[in-house]
Amino acid sequence: MTAAGLPMVVPDPALPARVRIHEVGARDGLQNEKGAVPTGVKAEFIRRLAAAGLSTVEATSFVHPKWVPQLADAEELFPLVRDLPVRLPVLVPNERGLDRALALGVREVAVFASATESFAKANLNRTVDEALALFAPTVTRAIEAGLKVRGYLSMCFGDPWEGAVPVEQVVRVTKALAEMGCDELSLGDTIGVATPGHVEALLAALNEAGVPTSRIAVHFHDTYGQALSNTLAALRHGVTTVDASAGGLGGCPYAKSATGNLATEDLVWMLHGLGIETGVDLAALTATSVWMADQLGRPSPSRTVRALSHKE
């Protein structure tokens, strides 16, 4: 473990006082594993994440098992964790997925759209607009059932097939999700190519188009080592919800160039050093990621996990 009193806290009054971490390791992280993780291990992972102080833990996905076999146990898993005193959103791809989630008492769902045609085709076998049309009745029904709905938008900063993605293209699809009724809009840097100036430009363009920063979350991958700098750029713009994955688990099964998500521990280390409240116990979170790494049979890629779990 590191010396007491580190990181030294040096607040920045230009940044938010508190950030809510939207933990995606149990869903976005584990869906990228080559093999299926036992249901009991997943449930224990979620319990430990909640005990570490994470207030939002994305639990699983109700996508058809054919497409994401690693999460085929959603019906078995969710009842094991639904009584935890934290938010437990789940991913639903369509009305059938929503039906399955509603039957288990889920209170928050998310849909997953693409800013590019190539990824929409690869991920959903539809055009961008066809995918939006597919989501619309799902979102409407979820809202009518009293559920909170998050809209994920992938490939916001670059696409492995199309390259650079025009800001106005991302704004158009983000606005469509907002007008559909999504409470929160998570902007995904799916292949980790964003840089801080690009992040600022997109956030400013969304504001100009009528999408308030209060509805925006950010989801960065660390392919080029930019995830924390991009997060800091978003914080300076006023974003207060950041997606992260315990231990840096995950990538994207439909984009082979996507490496791991921003590690929650790395994010917490930075936020705590900036004097930003998260509610997270970093030592407990690190222990959880070390435990999960043992279950998966490989070390965590998170630098903070490695530093804090190193034994002399």
BELBELTA-V206164 format. One record per helix or strand of 3 or more residues. SS is the DSSP state (helix for helix, strand for strand). FROM is the first residue (numbers start at 1). TO is the last residue. Records with the same first field share a line. If there is no record, write none. Layout:
SS: FROM-TO, FROM-TO
This chain:
strand: 20-23, 108-114, 148-154, 184-189, 216-221, 241-245
helix: 25-32, 39-51, 69-71, 74-81, 95-103, 117-124, 128-144, 167-180, 196-208, 213-215, 227-236, 246-248, 264-273, 282-296, 303-309
